[in-house]
Amino acid sequence: MTSCHVVIHYTPRRVVCPLTGRPTVEFMPWNHGKSPYTIAYMHFLARWARRLSWKDVTEIFPASWDAVRTSVEWMVQYGLEHRDLSDITAVGIDELHHGRGKTSLNFLTLVYQIDRGSRRLLWIGRARTEATLREGFDELEKLHTGFLAGLQVVCSDMWKPFLKVIRQRCSQALNVLDPFHVAKHLNEALDTVRRAEQAKLTDKAARKQAKGGRFLLLKRGTKVRGLARQKLRAVLASLGQTSRAWELKESFRRFWLYRSPTWAAAYLKEWTARAMRSRITPMKKVATMLRKHEDLLLNYFRAKRQYTNAMVEGMNHKARVSLARSYGHRSFEVLKLVLYHNLGDLPEPPCSHKFC
Protein backbone atom coordinates (compact mmCIF):
# COMPACT_ATOMS: atom_id res chain seq x y z
CA MET A 1 0.00 0.00 0.00
CA THR A 2 1.48 3.31 -1.04
CA SER A 3 0.77 6.74 0.36
CA CYS A 4 0.72 10.06 -1.42
CA HIS A 5 1.09 13.61 -0.19
CA VAL A 6 -2.12 15.62 -0.62
CA VAL A 7 -2.34 19.40 -0.20
CA ILE A 8 -5.74 21.09 -0.17
CA HIS A 9 -5.99 24.86 -0.67
CA TYR A 10 -9.16 26.53 0.50
CA THR A 11 -9.96 30.23 0.44
CA PRO A 12 -12.59 31.19 3.04
CA ARG A 13 -15.39 33.38 1.80
CA ARG A 14 -16.48 36.64 3.33
CA VAL A 15 -20.13 36.60 4.39
CA VAL A 16 -22.53 38.91 6.20
CA CYS A 17 -23.47 37.77 9.69
CA PRO A 18 -27.29 37.46 9.91
CA LEU A 19 -27.23 38.46 13.59
CA THR A 20 -24.99 41.54 13.57
CA GLY A 21 -25.16 42.49 9.90
CA ARG A 22 -21.38 42.83 9.79
CA PRO A 23 -19.13 41.21 7.17
CA THR A 24 -17.02 38.38 8.50
CA VAL A 25 -15.18 35.24 7.42
CA GLU A 26 -17.29 32.11 7.15
CA PHE A 27 -17.07 29.49 9.90
CA MET A 28 -14.85 26.51 9.09
CA PRO A 29 -15.42 23.47 11.35
CA TRP A 30 -11.88 22.15 10.86
CA ASN A 31 -10.27 25.41 11.99
CA HIS A 32 -10.15 27.58 15.11
CA GLY A 33 -10.73 31.28 14.54
CA LYS A 34 -8.13 32.82 12.24
CA SER A 35 -5.45 30.25 13.02
CA PRO A 36 -3.60 29.00 9.94
CA TYR A 37 -3.54 25.48 11.44
CA THR A 38 -6.39 22.98 11.59
CA ILE A 39 -7.78 21.73 14.91
CA ALA A 40 -6.53 18.19 14.26
CA TYR A 41 -3.02 19.49 13.47
CA MET A 42 -2.86 21.63 16.63
CA HIS A 43 -4.15 18.71 18.69
CA PHE A 44 -1.47 16.50 17.17
CA LEU A 45 1.40 18.93 17.92
CA ALA A 46 0.17 19.73 21.44
CA ARG A 47 -0.10 16.05 22.43
CA TRP A 48 3.44 15.34 21.23
CA ALA A 49 4.73 18.50 22.93
CA ARG A 50 3.75 16.90 26.25
CA ARG A 51 6.06 13.96 25.58
CA LEU A 52 8.94 15.67 23.77
CA SER A 53 10.63 19.04 23.92
CA TRP A 54 9.22 21.66 21.59
CA LYS A 55 12.43 21.63 19.58
CA ASP A 56 12.21 17.86 19.06
CA VAL A 57 8.61 18.20 17.90
CA THR A 58 9.62 20.78 15.28
CA GLU A 59 12.41 18.49 14.01
CA ILE A 60 10.53 15.19 13.96
CA PHE A 61 7.32 16.62 12.50
CA PRO A 62 8.10 19.40 10.01
CA ALA A 63 6.62 22.35 11.88
CA SER A 64 7.76 25.74 13.05
CA TRP A 65 8.38 26.59 16.70
CA ASP A 66 5.53 29.10 16.45
CA ALA A 67 3.18 26.36 15.30
CA VAL A 68 4.01 24.26 18.38
CA ARG A 69 3.61 27.23 20.72
CA THR A 70 0.27 28.20 19.14
CA SER A 71 -0.98 24.62 19.47
CA VAL A 72 0.02 24.31 23.14
CA GLU A 73 -1.37 27.77 23.93
CA TRP A 74 -4.68 26.87 22.30
CA MET A 75 -4.99 23.62 24.27
CA VAL A 76 -3.96 25.22 27.59
CA GLN A 77 -6.36 28.12 27.12
CA TYR A 78 -9.22 25.72 26.43
CA GLY A 79 -8.31 23.63 29.47
CA LEU A 80 -8.12 26.61 31.83
CA GLU A 81 -11.52 27.83 30.66
CA HIS A 82 -13.20 24.44 31.08
CA ARG A 83 -11.53 22.99 34.20
CA ASP A 84 -13.59 22.30 37.31
CA LEU A 85 -12.38 23.94 40.55
CA SER A 86 -15.22 22.71 42.78
CA ASP A 87 -14.80 20.25 45.68
CA ILE A 88 -11.15 21.14 46.28
CA THR A 89 -10.40 20.67 49.99
CA ALA A 90 -6.58 20.42 50.15
CA VAL A 91 -3.87 22.44 48.43
CA GLY A 92 -0.09 22.52 48.66
CA ILE A 93 1.96 25.68 48.22
CA ASP A 94 5.65 25.70 47.37
CA GLU A 95 8.25 27.62 45.43
CA LEU A 96 10.34 26.44 42.48
CA HIS A 97 13.67 27.93 41.46
CA HIS A 98 14.39 28.54 37.80
CA GLY A 99 17.03 30.41 35.86
CA ARG A 100 20.28 31.69 37.32
CA GLY A 101 20.75 33.50 40.59
CA LYS A 102 18.71 33.62 43.79
CA THR A 103 16.80 36.84 43.23
CA SER A 104 13.08 36.91 43.91
CA LEU A 105 12.18 36.83 40.21
CA ASN A 106 14.08 33.53 39.82
CA PHE A 107 11.44 31.77 41.91
CA LEU A 108 7.95 30.61 41.03
CA THR A 109 5.05 30.26 43.46
CA LEU A 110 2.98 27.19 42.67
CA VAL A 111 -0.38 26.13 44.08
CA TYR A 112 -1.28 22.44 43.69
CA GLN A 113 -4.38 20.46 44.46
CA ILE A 114 -3.39 17.50 46.65
CA ASP A 115 -6.75 15.86 47.32
CA ARG A 116 -6.69 12.10 47.26
CA GLY A 117 -7.13 10.92 43.68
CA SER A 118 -6.65 14.38 42.17
CA ARG A 119 -3.25 16.06 42.09
CA ARG A 120 -2.73 18.87 39.64
CA LEU A 121 -1.29 22.33 39.20
CA LEU A 122 -3.84 25.07 39.88
CA TRP A 123 -1.87 28.31 39.60
CA ILE A 124 1.61 29.70 38.80
CA GLY A 125 2.97 33.07 39.87
CA ARG A 126 6.29 34.83 39.52
CA ALA A 127 8.40 35.46 42.67
CA ARG A 128 7.64 34.09 46.15
CA THR A 129 6.22 37.09 47.96
CA GLU A 130 3.06 37.85 49.89
CA ALA A 131 1.68 39.81 46.94
CA THR A 132 2.23 36.84 44.60
CA LEU A 133 0.34 34.36 46.76
CA ARG A 134 -2.47 36.87 47.37
CA GLU A 135 -2.76 37.32 43.61
CA GLY A 136 -3.02 33.56 43.17
CA PHE A 137 -5.72 33.22 45.81
CA ASP A 138 -7.66 36.12 44.27
CA GLU A 139 -7.55 34.57 40.79
CA LEU A 140 -8.66 31.14 42.03
CA GLU A 141 -11.46 32.72 44.08
CA LYS A 142 -12.55 34.70 41.02
CA LEU A 143 -12.64 31.57 38.88
CA HIS A 144 -14.67 29.66 41.48
CA THR A 145 -16.53 31.59 44.18
CA GLY A 146 -16.03 29.96 47.56
CA PHE A 147 -12.73 28.32 46.64
CA LEU A 148 -10.88 29.59 49.75
CA ALA A 149 -13.83 28.91 52.07
CA GLY A 150 -13.89 25.28 50.94
CA LEU A 151 -10.26 24.58 51.82
CA GLN A 152 -9.73 22.31 54.82
CA VAL A 153 -5.97 21.70 54.61
CA VAL A 154 -3.14 23.87 53.27
CA CYS A 155 0.36 22.32 53.18
CA SER A 156 3.36 24.64 53.08
CA ASP A 157 6.89 25.10 54.34
CA MET A 158 7.96 27.67 56.96
CA TRP A 159 8.45 30.55 54.52
CA LYS A 160 7.08 33.56 56.45
CA PRO A 161 5.28 35.34 53.55
CA PHE A 162 3.35 32.14 52.77
CA LEU A 163 2.42 31.52 56.41
CA LYS A 164 1.18 35.09 56.79
CA VAL A 165 -1.08 34.97 53.72
CA ILE A 166 -2.44 31.52 54.62
CA ARG A 167 -3.26 32.74 58.13
CA GLN A 168 -5.10 35.77 56.75
CA ARG A 169 -6.95 34.23 53.78
CA CYS A 170 -7.48 30.59 54.89
CA SER A 171 -7.97 30.89 58.65
CA GLN A 172 -10.50 28.03 58.73
CA ALA A 173 -8.04 25.56 57.14
CA LEU A 174 -5.34 23.55 58.90
CA ASN A 175 -1.92 24.84 57.87
CA VAL A 176 0.21 21.67 57.85
CA LEU A 177 3.98 22.09 57.89
CA ASP A 178 5.94 19.64 55.82
CA PRO A 179 8.17 17.05 57.60
CA PHE A 180 10.56 17.26 54.64
CA HIS A 181 11.49 20.88 55.38
CA VAL A 182 11.87 20.21 59.12
CA ALA A 183 14.28 17.37 58.30
CA LYS A 184 16.11 19.73 55.95
CA HIS A 185 16.69 22.24 58.77
CA LEU A 186 17.95 19.46 61.07
CA ASN A 187 20.36 18.17 58.41
CA GLU A 188 21.70 21.66 57.75
CA ALA A 189 22.30 22.19 61.48
CA LEU A 190 24.06 18.83 61.77
CA ASP A 191 26.27 19.59 58.76
CA THR A 192 27.21 22.96 60.25
CA VAL A 193 28.30 21.26 63.49
CA ARG A 194 30.30 18.63 61.59
CA ARG A 195 32.17 21.15 59.46
CA ALA A 196 33.10 23.30 62.44
CA GLU A 197 34.29 20.37 64.57
CA GLN A 198 36.12 18.62 61.73
CA ALA A 199 38.04 21.82 60.95
CA LYS A 200 39.38 21.91 64.52
CA LEU A 201 40.86 18.37 64.41
CA THR A 202 44.64 18.43 64.63
CA ASP A 203 45.38 14.73 65.03
CA LYS A 204 46.12 13.13 61.65
CA ALA A 205 44.52 9.79 62.56
CA ALA A 206 41.35 11.49 63.82
CA ARG A 207 41.07 13.54 60.63
CA LYS A 208 41.40 10.40 58.53
CA GLN A 209 38.79 8.63 60.64
CA ALA A 210 36.30 11.51 60.31
CA LYS A 211 36.85 12.02 56.58
CA GLY A 212 34.08 10.95 54.20
CA GLY A 213 31.31 10.83 56.76
CA ARG A 214 29.15 13.72 55.60
CA PHE A 215 26.53 11.83 53.63
CA LEU A 216 26.46 8.97 56.13
CA LEU A 217 25.56 11.45 58.86
CA LEU A 218 22.81 13.07 56.78
CA LYS A 219 21.31 9.74 55.74
CA ARG A 220 18.63 8.13 57.89
CA GLY A 221 20.38 5.98 60.48
CA THR A 222 18.28 2.87 59.81
CA LYS A 223 19.29 2.98 56.13
CA VAL A 224 23.04 2.81 56.85
CA ARG A 225 24.12 -0.85 56.89
CA GLY A 226 27.17 -3.08 56.46
CA LEU A 227 30.54 -1.43 56.00
CA ALA A 228 28.86 1.97 55.82
CA ARG A 229 27.56 1.40 59.36
CA GLN A 230 31.09 0.70 60.60
CA LYS A 231 32.33 3.89 58.96
CA LEU A 232 29.48 5.86 60.56
CA ARG A 233 30.43 4.54 64.01
CA ALA A 234 34.04 5.56 63.42
CA VAL A 235 33.00 9.09 62.40
CA LEU A 236 30.75 9.47 65.45
CA ALA A 237 33.52 8.22 67.73
CA SER A 238 35.95 10.84 66.41
CA LEU A 239 33.51 13.78 66.54
CA GLY A 240 31.89 14.11 69.95
CA GLN A 241 29.72 17.18 69.42
CA THR A 242 28.66 15.94 65.99
CA SER A 243 27.69 12.63 67.60
CA ARG A 244 25.30 14.42 70.01
CA ALA A 245 23.84 16.48 67.17
CA TRP A 246 23.35 13.33 65.10
CA GLU A 247 21.54 11.65 67.99
CA LEU A 248 19.19 14.64 68.28
CA LYS A 249 18.52 14.57 64.54
CA GLU A 250 17.74 10.85 64.56
CA SER A 251 15.60 10.96 67.69
CA PHE A 252 13.34 13.64 66.21
CA ARG A 253 12.10 11.12 63.65
CA ARG A 254 10.05 9.56 66.44
CA PHE A 255 7.97 12.76 66.59
CA TRP A 256 6.29 11.97 63.26
CA LEU A 257 5.23 8.49 64.44
CA TYR A 258 2.72 9.76 67.00
CA ARG A 259 -0.99 9.83 66.23
CA SER A 260 -2.26 11.97 69.07
CA PRO A 261 -1.49 15.72 69.01
CA THR A 262 -1.25 15.67 72.81
CA TRP A 263 1.48 13.02 72.94
CA ALA A 264 3.26 14.59 69.98
CA ALA A 265 3.29 17.95 71.80
CA ALA A 266 4.73 16.28 74.90
CA TYR A 267 7.51 14.67 72.89
CA LEU A 268 8.26 17.94 71.08
CA LYS A 269 8.57 19.72 74.43
CA GLU A 270 10.96 17.07 75.75
CA TRP A 271 13.05 17.06 72.54
CA THR A 272 13.43 20.84 72.37
CA ALA A 273 14.44 20.90 76.05
CA ARG A 274 17.21 18.35 75.33
CA ALA A 275 18.33 20.35 72.29
CA MET A 276 18.55 23.56 74.35
CA ARG A 277 20.59 21.77 77.05
CA SER A 278 22.99 20.34 74.45
CA ARG A 279 24.80 23.71 74.10
CA ILE A 280 25.06 23.07 70.36
CA THR A 281 24.18 26.43 68.81
CA PRO A 282 22.83 25.21 65.40
CA MET A 283 20.59 22.63 67.10
CA LYS A 284 19.40 25.23 69.60
CA LYS A 285 18.35 27.46 66.71
CA VAL A 286 16.31 24.62 65.21
CA ALA A 287 14.71 23.92 68.60
CA THR A 288 13.74 27.60 68.93
CA MET A 289 12.22 27.53 65.44
CA LEU A 290 10.21 24.39 66.24
CA ARG A 291 8.89 25.90 69.46
CA LYS A 292 7.79 28.97 67.52
CA HIS A 293 5.86 26.84 65.01
CA GLU A 294 4.59 24.23 67.49
CA ASP A 295 0.90 24.74 66.72
CA LEU A 296 1.48 24.40 62.96
CA LEU A 297 3.56 21.26 63.48
CA LEU A 298 0.74 19.66 65.49
CA ASN A 299 -1.69 20.32 62.61
CA TYR A 300 -0.03 17.36 60.89
CA PHE A 301 -1.59 15.09 63.53
CA ARG A 302 -4.90 16.97 63.60
CA ALA A 303 -5.15 16.22 59.86
CA LYS A 304 -4.72 12.50 60.70
CA ARG A 305 -1.25 12.44 59.08
CA GLN A 306 -2.86 12.25 55.63
CA TYR A 307 -1.33 15.38 54.11
CA THR A 308 2.30 16.31 53.59
CA ASN A 309 4.25 18.31 51.05
CA ALA A 310 5.76 15.07 49.75
CA MET A 311 3.08 15.17 47.04
CA VAL A 312 4.05 18.77 46.26
CA GLU A 313 7.74 17.86 46.06
CA GLY A 314 6.85 15.08 43.64
CA MET A 315 4.97 17.55 41.43
CA ASN A 316 7.91 19.97 41.67
CA HIS A 317 10.20 17.19 40.45
CA LYS A 318 7.96 16.68 37.41
CA ALA A 319 8.04 20.43 36.81
CA ARG A 320 11.86 20.45 36.86
CA VAL A 321 11.92 17.53 34.42
CA SER A 322 9.53 19.36 32.09
CA LEU A 323 11.71 22.48 32.14
CA ALA A 324 15.01 20.59 31.87
CA ARG A 325 13.73 18.64 28.88
CA SER A 326 13.91 21.85 26.86
CA TYR A 327 16.89 23.28 28.77
CA GLY A 328 14.68 25.94 30.36
CA HIS A 329 12.61 28.76 28.90
CA ARG A 330 13.56 32.40 28.92
CA SER A 331 10.03 33.73 28.70
CA PHE A 332 7.85 33.41 31.80
CA GLU A 333 4.73 33.10 29.64
CA VAL A 334 6.16 30.13 27.75
CA LEU A 335 7.27 28.57 31.03
CA LYS A 336 3.69 28.88 32.33
CA LEU A 337 2.37 27.17 29.20
CA VAL A 338 4.78 24.25 29.64
CA LEU A 339 3.90 23.70 33.32
CA TYR A 340 0.14 24.02 32.85
CA HIS A 341 0.33 21.71 29.83
CA ASN A 342 2.26 19.00 31.69
CA LEU A 343 0.97 19.29 35.27
CA GLY A 344 -2.44 20.97 35.03
CA ASP A 345 -4.43 17.82 34.13
CA LEU A 346 -6.50 20.09 31.91
CA PRO A 347 -9.48 18.94 29.82
CA GLU A 348 -8.70 18.78 26.12
CA PRO A 349 -10.74 20.15 23.22
CA PRO A 350 -12.93 17.54 21.49
CA CYS A 351 -11.28 15.97 18.47
CA SER A 352 -12.26 13.18 16.10
CA HIS A 353 -8.69 11.84 16.11
CA LYS A 354 -6.55 10.49 18.95
CA PHE A 355 -2.80 11.09 18.90
CA CYS A 356 -0.14 9.40 21.08
C-alpha angles and dihedrals in degrees: 000000000000128000129214132202112247124191120189120196117200127177112204116227126233112239137175114251109237091212103048100019090228125130114251142156116276119257115260114197093206093055138061115228113300095335113136089218128077122242092247091051093050090047089051095050094043093052092051091045087064091059101035136033115269090247092054090050091054091050100044096042111035099246137126123251088244090056091055092047092048091050094049092044091051093050094045092048091051091048094049091050094049104036120116117235097177125114094026108150104161131044134174124214124200142145128243125203119222135168125014127315133024100262119134093256090059090069131077126208111219129190116199133186108233102178114140109274094011122072118160145136113269105175143002126202135176119248125008103256136126091256091054095053092044089053090052093050091047092052094048091047090050092051092049119018111225095025094130094041090056095055115109101171131030117185118201144142125252096274103141099220090054094047091050095051093044090051091051101041103029103034093145093057127083109249103214118197116218119248088213093066093045089054089048091057091048092050092049091051091049092049091050090054092047095050093048095047095042090053090057095055112114101171111094094214092050091050091051091048093051095044118108097018101112100098093038089058093048093047120089107271095230090056094057109091142157118005090354088061091054090050090050091053090050092051092049091048092054096045112052101179091042089052091057091046090050091051090052091049093050095044092055089067087075089066092071092053095068121100101193118072089214095057091041090054090050092052092046090053092050093046095049090048090055091047092052091049092050092077089219104137099207092049091047089055091053091048090052090050092050092050089052092053097037096123092051091048091054090054086076088069094039087058088055091249090281099122130059136148089251087097090051092049089052091053090047089054090054089049091053090049091051091051095042091051088070095032091250133299126257096205117072091211092056090046089054090051092052094049096044090046094052103032106022097082086216124181113254128228114262113266134175091221131061119214127193 
